[in-house]
């Protein structure tokens, strides 16, 4: 399965799983099994309502964006030697936290 097809597969898998209050650790471990490694978490971890994935193999950088106490915060990850992916976790209180993962180019 090529990288693009694999990305779509995981996107739809996580979209499907988002209906059953996904566990962030399970989602992170799924990506680790596919060659991605954990980089960092931004925002306050809490009960997850739904999830999303942000990644691009063509972009020069990937922006991680999360909310804390109603304020949006961001951090930019340059894709020079690694591809970066942002796992987005939306909480019931409309806050959001993200987990950043990476994989060598």
C-alpha positions as CSV (number, residue, x, y, z in Angstrom):
1,X,0.0,0.0,0.0
2,X,1.6,3.3,-1.0
3,X,2.0,6.2,1.5
4,X,-1.0,8.2,0.2
5,X,-3.3,5.2,0.3
6,X,-2.1,4.4,3.8
7,X,-2.7,7.9,4.9
8,X,-6.2,7.9,3.6
9,X,-6.8,4.5,5.2
10,X,-5.7,5.8,8.6
11,X,-7.7,9.0,8.2
12,X,-10.9,7.0,7.6
13,X,-10.0,4.6,10.4
14,X,-9.7,7.4,12.9
15,X,-12.8,9.1,11.6
16,X,-14.7,5.9,12.1
17,X,-13.2,5.4,15.6
18,X,-14.0,9.0,16.6
19,X,-17.6,8.0,17.2
20,X,-16.6,5.7,20.1
21,X,-14.6,8.1,22.2
22,X,-11.1,7.1,21.1
23,X,-8.2,6.5,23.5
24,X,-5.2,8.8,22.5
25,X,-2.7,6.1,23.6
26,X,-4.3,3.6,21.3
27,X,-4.2,5.9,18.3
28,X,-0.6,6.9,19.0
29,X,0.4,3.3,19.2
30,X,-1.3,2.5,15.9
31,X,0.9,5.2,14.2
32,X,4.0,3.9,16.0
33,X,3.4,0.5,14.5
34,X,3.5,2.1,11.1
35,X,6.9,3.7,11.5
36,X,6.0,7.0,13.2
37,X,7.7,8.1,16.5
38,X,6.3,10.4,19.2
39,X,7.7,14.0,19.3
40,X,5.5,16.0,21.8
41,X,2.1,16.8,23.1
42,X,0.6,20.3,23.2
43,X,-2.4,21.3,25.2
44,X,-4.2,19.7,28.1
45,X,-5.0,16.0,27.7
46,X,-8.6,15.1,28.4
47,X,-11.5,13.0,27.3
48,X,-11.7,12.9,23.5
49,X,-14.9,13.6,21.6
50,X,-13.4,13.1,18.1
51,X,-10.0,13.0,16.3
52,X,-8.3,14.2,13.2
53,X,-5.0,13.9,11.4
54,X,-2.9,16.6,9.7
55,X,0.0,15.6,7.5
56,X,1.6,16.4,4.1
57,X,4.6,14.9,2.4
58,X,4.8,17.9,0.1
59,X,4.6,20.8,2.5
60,X,7.7,22.5,3.8
61,X,6.3,22.6,7.3
62,X,3.3,21.3,9.3
63,X,1.6,23.5,11.9
64,X,0.4,22.1,15.1
65,X,-2.6,24.1,16.5
66,X,-4.4,23.5,19.8
67,X,-6.5,25.5,22.2
68,X,-6.0,26.1,25.9
69,X,-8.6,28.1,27.9
70,X,-10.2,29.2,24.7
71,X,-6.9,30.6,23.2
72,X,-5.4,29.1,20.1
73,X,-1.7,28.3,20.2
74,X,0.5,27.0,17.4
75,X,3.9,25.6,16.7
76,X,5.5,25.1,13.3
77,X,7.5,21.9,12.5
78,X,9.8,22.2,9.5
79,X,10.0,19.1,7.3
80,X,13.7,19.1,6.5
81,X,14.9,15.6,7.5
82,X,11.6,14.2,8.8
83,X,7.9,14.2,7.8
84,X,5.7,15.5,10.7
85,X,2.1,14.5,11.4
86,X,-0.3,16.1,13.9
87,X,-2.9,14.0,15.6
88,X,-5.7,16.3,16.7
89,X,-7.9,15.4,19.7
90,X,-11.1,17.5,20.2
91,X,-12.5,17.4,23.7
92,X,-16.1,17.8,24.9
93,X,-15.3,21.3,26.4
94,X,-14.4,22.6,22.9
95,X,-10.7,22.6,23.8
96,X,-8.2,20.7,21.7
97,X,-4.8,19.0,22.3
98,X,-2.4,17.6,19.7
99,X,0.2,15.0,19.5
100,X,3.1,15.5,17.1
101,X,4.7,12.5,15.4
102,X,7.5,12.2,12.9
103,X,9.0,9.8,10.4
104,X,12.4,10.0,8.6
105,X,12.1,11.0,5.0
